[in-house]
Structures are given as C-alpha cells and as structure tokens.
Amino acid sequence: MKTSTCHPPAPDPTRPPAALIALLLLTILIQPAPATPGPPQEWNVRDYGARGDGRTLDTRAIQQALDACAAAGGGLVRVPPGDYLCQPLTLHSHITLLLEAGATLRATRERRDFMKEPGDWLQAKSSSDFLPLISGQNLTNITITGQGTVDGSGDVWWPAAEEARRRQPGYTLPRPRLIVLTRCRNVLLSGITLQNAPTFHFVPVECENVRIENVKVLAPEQAANTDGIDPSLSRHVVITNCLMDVGDDNIAIKSGRRLPDRPFGSEDITVVHCRFFRGHGLSIGSETVGGVRRLLVRGCSFQNTENGIRIKSHRGRGGPVEDLVYEDIRMTNVERAITFTAYYPRIPTEDTAQPVTPETPKYRNILLRNLTASCYENAGLIIGLPEAPIENVQLENLHITATRTGLELRHVRNINLQNVTIRPNRGNPIIVRDATGTGLP
C-alpha cells in the first residue's frame, strides 16, 4: 500500500484566503426560511369529500380544497391521516399544504392519468409529455409541510424503464416527475417524505428562494433515474437536514439552457447537514450550458453511494461552473470520493484538444477541505479537457483510503494540495497527467 502526504509551500498570496471565500459564500448563500404564507384560514380535504381509503379517487376533493383556499386569498389545506389516491394536482399561490402524520398522497397506478395527451406512454418523447403528481407555475409563497408522505407509485413505471435501459445502455425512458414547481418564489418543503417517484422526486425549475428542510427522499436502489432533489435553473436554494436514499443522483444541480436575464442559471445554492444513503451522490450536471456558480456544501455524510461529490458534463452540453466550496464531509464505502469530469458518461484514455465553444465545460475556483473517505474503488478523479483544463482547485485536509487506485489529475491548472493523504491499495496515491500547481508529487 502506498501513501502520499503532501505539505506544499504557502498558498499564492494573490488568491483569496479559503476562510474568506467560505465566509463570503455563507453570507450570500444561506437564506432565511420563507414565512408561512396566507391568513390563518383552513380547508380540510375531508370536508370536500376526500375519503383517504386507498381505493376511492380523491383527486377532485383535494383539488377543490386547494382551489377554494386560493379563491379566499390563501391559507392552509389540511390532509388528515389516510391513503389518498390521486391523479395530478395543481397548487396555487399563498397555500400551505399540510400532510399530517399518517397521510399519504399516492399517485394512481393508471399511466394514462399522467399523460398530457392520450396515447401509448412508451412512445413519449420526453418527460414533458407527462404531468407530475403535484405541480405549479408562476406562484408565490408555497409550502408543503407536515409528517406525511407523497408517493409516486413508481413500481408501475420502473420495470419498463429498466428494460429500455438494458436494450440501450444509458437511455432514460420518459416518465412523469413527482413534484415540479416552475418559476415560483418563496417555496418551503418541510418535514415530509417523498418516495417512489417514477423519475425525479422534486424539481424546482427557474425558482427563487427555495428552502428544503428535514425532508426524506426514498426510492429503491435499482429504480432508474429516481433523483432526489434537482434544482434546475434556480437560485437562492437551501437544502438542510435532509435524508436521501434513492436510485440515482441524491441531488443534481442542473442548468440546461441560458437565461436571458442572468449569466448563471443556477446559483447561490447551499447544502448543509444532509445524509446520503445509496444513490449517485451530490452532482452538478450533466446539463451545465446555463452555468452554475456559488455552491456551498457543508457537514454532509455519504454512505454506500456510487459517488461522493461530482461534477459531470461534456462537450456540447457544458458551460461555466465556478466558485464551489465543499467542506466538513465524511464518506463511508463510496465507489469514489471525488468525480470532477468534463467527459460524461465515459472518460477516454486519450484525447486531443477541440475548438472551444459556448457549450464547452469550464470548471474553476473549487475549494475542497476537511474530507474523510473510504472508497471501495478509486479515490477519485479531477479531469478537464485539453482545451479547457479545470482551474484553481484547492484541496486541504483530505484523508482518503481506496481499495484500488488513487486520485487521478488530468488537464488541471493551478491545483494546490495541503495536508492531502491518499492511501490506495495499488499504484501511486496521486496520478498526475498534465496537471500543474503546488504540493504535487
């Protein structure tokens, strides 16, 4: 077994101190929780005929309660204990949807209920051909809270998706999401459990001021594409004290297109004190065309996940990703701790530089410190493109053990290693292929 412990000279004084970077990010990123919206009026779905017996279709009763609440200017819609079978539901502004302990909003098992147009669901072109179980657009002050559950009945959809993936590796069969909010402001998810989504569980799209706290997201490990939380083109997002155990990315920050009113589609995102059990880790990408900046990840734990922290994109789907801080992280039995790559899904052994375009992945200004990890494969990799190397990476106080190989650095500029210890079972602890900086072996 080989060990590398790096103690380089002092960092470049022209670069901002790491502590200052973290302090500035904390000041910018951590947003206060949205206030509970609406006047103290209450609508109980039972009063509108909802039965919650797991057999009767309760869509109309629940939607009527939501509509009546909105017509009165907002308030609280209460869902008492029960199993409420539902087709798609639509939220309104200034509403708190309270799911009491023992209450489950459960998607019907009829696939046609979630198709925008009648037809063969297996011929759908994308997820946009389906309706989520819960959705809302252009809303303000939305809260979904309580100790209840939203269940997507995903087992109706997963077998066909897995069969399609076996026929065509990497293919994602289109299916509905569980909760999608689009262009909404002041959103709070608190205390609830999201589970068994056909695909992604919670997707805020072009949203601002989103707080997700004490939420559980659960799906079987083999359930394809069941991402936990996927902020897309959203900003001022705080995810705190959440537990995620899913079949794909636990969190995936996406930015799939450029927005005309700002240079970075996804920005000011904080993930603190979250726990990840199984799944593909905490990711940025693979869609980064619109840009991602100012991410803070702190005090999180990973156990049995495929990846720990990851940035994934590729030529033609990339964009700028910068100003990232990861700190105080513990990983146990993960496949690899660090995966920062501008090649996705496969990394070539060799490559030549290509012309730089607006869709070229460009990663820079990344701080990773105070990380302890045990990996059942490799310590990790940081691999940029020959035409767009990953720039300005600071690694401090890293202690990683790996069953196989160490940390690979390829096409990286200005990387600084301080107190970095990598212990692989074979090969060099740090594999350098076209990387420059301080503290390198």
Sequence and secondary structure as in RCSB ss.txt:
>XXXX:A:sequence
MKTSTCHPPAPDPTRPPAALIALLLLTILIQPAPATPGPPQEWNVRDYGARGDGRTLDTRAIQQALDACAAAGGG
LVRVPPGDYLCQPLTLHSHITLLLEAGATLRATRERRDFMKEPGDWLQAKSSSDFLPLISGQNLTNITITGQGTV
DGSGDVWWPAAEEARRRQPGYTLPRPRLIVLTRCRNVLLSGITLQNAPTFHFVPVECENVRIENVKVLAPEQAAN
TDGIDPSLSRHVVITNCLMDVGDDNIAIKSGRRLPDRPFGSEDITVVHCRFFRGHGLSIGSETVGGVRRLLVRGC
SFQNTENGIRIKSHRGRGGPVEDLVYEDIRMTNVERAITFTAYYPRIPTEDTAQPVTPETPKYRNILLRNLTASC
YENAGLIIGLPEAPIENVQLENLHITATRTGLELRHVRNINLQNVTIRPNRGNPIIVRDATGTGLP
>XXXX:A:secstr
   EEE      TTS  HHHHHHHHHHHH        S S EEEGGGGT   EEEEE HHHHHHHHHHHHHTT E
EEEE SEEEEES EE  TTEEEEE TTEEEEE S GGGGBSSSS GGG  SGGGB  SEEEES EEEEEEES EE
E  GGGTHHHHHHHHHHSTT       SEEEES EEEEEES EEE  SS SEEEES EEEEEES EEE  TTSTT
  SB  BS EEEEEES EEE SS SEEEB  S  TT S SEEEEEEES EEESSS EEEES  TT EEEEEEES 
EEES SEEEEEE  TTS  EEEEEEEEEEEEEEESEEEEEESS S   SS       TTS EEEEEEEEEEEEEE
SS SEEEE BTTB EEEEEEEEEEEEESS  EEEEEEEEEEEEEEEEEESSS SEEEEEEEEES  
